[in-house]
Amino acid sequence: MSISKILIANRGEIAVRIIRAAQENGLKTVQVYSEADKSSLAVQMADETVEIGPAAAQKSYLSVGAILDAARSSGSDAVHPGYGFLAENAEFADAVEAAGLAFIGPSGEVIRRMGDKAAARQAAKDAGVPIIPGSDSVFEDFEKAEGLAKEIGFPVMIKATAGGGGRGIRIANDEKEFSRLAPQASAEAKAAFGDGGLYLEKVVEDARHVEVQILGDGGNFVHFFERECSLQRRRQKVWEEAPCTALSPETRNALCSSAVALAAAVSYRGAGTIEYLFDDRSGEFYFIEMNTRIQVEHPITECITGVDLLAEMIRVGGGKKLSFVQSDIGMRGHSIEVRINAEDPANNFMPFPGVVRDLKVPGGPGVRFDHFLYPGYQIPPFYDSLLGKLIVHAENRDKAITRLKRAVSELSIGEVKTTKPLFLALTEEPDVRAGQFHTKWLEPWLEQNSSKFAQQEGGPS
Amino acid sequence: MATEETRAMLPGIFYRKPSPDEPPYKKEGDPVARGDVIGLIEVMKSFHEVCSEVDGTIIAFKIDNAEPITPGTIVAEVET
């Protein structure tokens, strides 16, 4: 199916990013919006707009019916889901295709399979991707599971197959803890997700979060190397870079090849990311999960490879073949992205919706700022706190950090409190400069350094 | 007898229930004590409790579940 008009079922910076990719490729855009997003930048940029409901996302951006009605009334022939909201909702993907439109992403069947943690783990194992030692399937017998936990070796992680956002996860350090925590995790998952199924995983301590960007057209599959996203707060990434300088060329090759193997095993179509834990000390990597969408941090991959991932994603979503093969894709230099959130790092990252009275955007060589702000914009309090992504690219990691510090200093969003001071402090941190960190590094560092994040006064409005 | 107004301190979405499948924290006519949670405000995906500042009886909720609010919006009236 050839597509000519894309409906964007999202908002914020990713909506702006999709509109840009569509426009450069001669496609018309339809932006849906809630009552609270009437004045948004994406609404101003799109060719057509359709209001789909009130501010609460449940009644607008998460309303499958309202979005499909908008697609029909506007004559759209494709839907781009962005990230978050309905991007990994298999029923939505099915409904879009049932309505005769192209879903810019994988089939509902693939979303469903990779969204089920036990099924995804099995798919990875079958494709020869290293998985974290653990139970191969859901267990219900706590006593048998305790025996398996002993075999894997403590500490072990007890995870709910239907879990998410950290719920239904427990770490047991010994048998006694295991027998106490396993029923708790099951009950919590049952209450939160209606499914109390559990599985076990070995805890890999002080590991890095490394992920591989892939693209597929259903028959051909390529990777775009890896990103390292170890700097996280409450399991949310705050600083991402590409490539991961802790990988040897051999490990990089094995890692990226395994990601392509998994994409091929599920006949993947669209952009996807396969996430891994990487243990520096052993050099081993283990599959965590696959995200079946474009990710927030895709621009750093675009910087090092020079490929427009959104444009290519739209191309394969419209039924065309990938426009390149693996040997066409190289990487150059180092790229870093930091997430500029409307949160006050000096006050436990309290959300800070406000008015953008004044906006100074960083520029110069190797700097990109993907955002949806303009002077006078009232940031709505109803959605994610991500305001923009500041991305730098330079010939090596050290120069990229220096450039990041310069670019962050240039950014000003008036009185809106943001995560900017956090990144200024991180660029000066010796461990960060040396690339010595893992997924548990940032939180204790934040506790010790919160005094560095004070910003000028200004109240939410 | 006096009527006290409980106002929202933050902008966002107001919820009367701790989660979609649970009953409301309080119904109209229920007694409340100072510090009792009567609702939640979702601001940029983080949740903040709204507590009663007085002892008394809730006579009216002025905002429905899952409706947007701004700081200063009256969410409930409490008779003391």
Chai-1 contact restraints between the chains, C-beta under 6 A:
chainA,res_idxA,chainB,res_idxB,connection_type,confidence,min_distance_angstrom,max_distance_angstrom,comment,restraint_id
A,A55,B,P68,contact,1.0,0.0,6.0,A-B,restraint_1
A,A56,B,I13,contact,1.0,0.0,6.0,A-B,restraint_2
A,A56,B,A66,contact,1.0,0.0,6.0,A-B,restraint_3
A,P351,B,V43,contact,1.0,0.0,6.0,A-B,restraint_4
A,P351,B,M44,contact,1.0,0.0,6.0,A-B,restraint_5
A,P351,B,S46,contact,1.0,0.0,6.0,A-B,restraint_6
A,P353,B,P11,contact,1.0,0.0,6.0,A-B,restraint_7
A,P381,B,P11,contact,1.0,0.0,6.0,A-B,restraint_8
A,P381,B,G12,contact,1.0,0.0,6.0,A-B,restraint_9
A,P381,B,V43,contact,1.0,0.0,6.0,A-B,restraint_10
A,F382,B,I13,contact,1.0,0.0,6.0,A-B,restraint_11
A,D384,B,K45,contact,1.0,0.0,6.0,A-B,restraint_12
A,S385,B,M44,contact,1.0,0.0,6.0,A-B,restraint_13
